[in-house]
Amino acid sequence: MSLPINPGRIQSTLRRFLDNEASGGLVLMAVAALAILTANSPLAEAYFHGLHVYIGPLSVQHWVNDALMALFFLLVGLEIKREMLDGQLSSWSRRILPGAAAAGGMLFPALIYVGLNLNHPEALRGWAIPTATDIAFALGVISLFGSRVPSSLKIFLAALAIIDDLGAVIVIALFYTGGLNLMALGGAAVVLAALYGLNRAKITALWPYLALGLVLWVLVFASGIHATLAGVMLALTIPLKPTPGAPEAQHAESPLHRLENALHKPVAFVIVPIFGFANAGVSLAGVSMDLFTEPLTMGIATGLMLGKLVGVVGTVALMVKLGLAHLPAKASWGQMIGTALLCGIGFTMSLFIGLLAFNDPAVQDHVKIGILIGSLISGVLGALFLAIFGRRGAKLAT
């Protein structure tokens, strides 16, 4: 299967990425608000019941979280591979600042969460929840400021979030995998080897990869590893470069670009909003102030708000002080602080990790509230900093 493309309308991959993610973030904001309103309206019973209706072997919520989100992770994997091999992260000089910032932005939230939950061992399983950054939400907010925020800072945020996604994928694979079915895992390894063989044979048609990818998803689902990771595995086998001598249309973009282009809008405007609507809804009935001071909720909210800020800004300051990197061009420290605060918007991936970490619906509600509080405050404060420093960022840049 070869997906249609129009070589005359090819844009910058990064520009397309930023546009789609930013617009998708604005849609996601609206959908998340709608989910919360629905969960606290007369439609609440139908909303929660509908998520647990079974269609075949899985409930609606599991089809969304395990199947549809595999396409989200496929896109994440494609973006990571492209940026690492042929984009903004293709050299160590380009990777070092967003890479270090992403590492700091994952470490400090985890430390804050663990510190607040040391006396609650049952909650420690959620340590990774505040480490994630929602790229769609963050870029959606920063896009509202247009030219007042330098493009270099938007690129930095996108690169940081991509590396953050890679870190989240690794965390899920290492720490949130259940008991393994070795037979299914062996079958997945065989399919992965076949996909690698297609890549080495320079097969540029997408249908063999997608067909084997479906088989891979079924086997990974049965193996005990979270099924969405099949999307990342498949992405790493999709060829990035077109085959010499291929038809002219295939010279315009590699198989990876064709698949990425085909997935961007459905993922940004359909799949992630569906996930957000299915998982953001939390009933606020009976919620008391005690909930907001509960270690689990506080750990998540504080990890997102303070941990991301300290981790990202502190790491960037250290890299600049040591002469290992420079601030993004034309960006000020005030704008960097605003961008770091936006990294505390952890919605999609944080929710995903939270659902893996805890099975109790009541605990999951506390997780959702912590994520919503932390993400909302981070987003508002980040927007305020960008609004204040956006007009005079050029004068303050160092």
Secondary structure, DSSP 8 states (H G I E B T S, - for coil): ------GGG---HHHHHHHHHHHHHHHHHHHHHHHHHHHTSTTHHHHHHHHT-EETTEEHHHIIIIIIHHHHHHHHHHHHHHHHHHSTTSSHHHHHHHHHHHHHHHHHHHHHHHHHTTT-GGGGGGTTGGG---HHHHHHHHHTTGGGS-HHHHHHHHHHHHHHHHHHHHHHHHHS--S--HHHHHHHHHHHHHHHHHHHTT---SHHHHHHHHHHHHHHHHHTS-TTHHHHHHHHHS-SS--TT--HHHHHS-HHHHHHHHHHHHIIIIIHHHHHHHHH----TT--HHHHTSHHHHHHHHIIIIIHHHHHHHHHHHHHHTTS----TT--HHHHHHHHHHTT--HHHHHHHHHHH---HHHHHHHHHHHHHHHHHHHHHHHHHHHHHHTTHHHH--
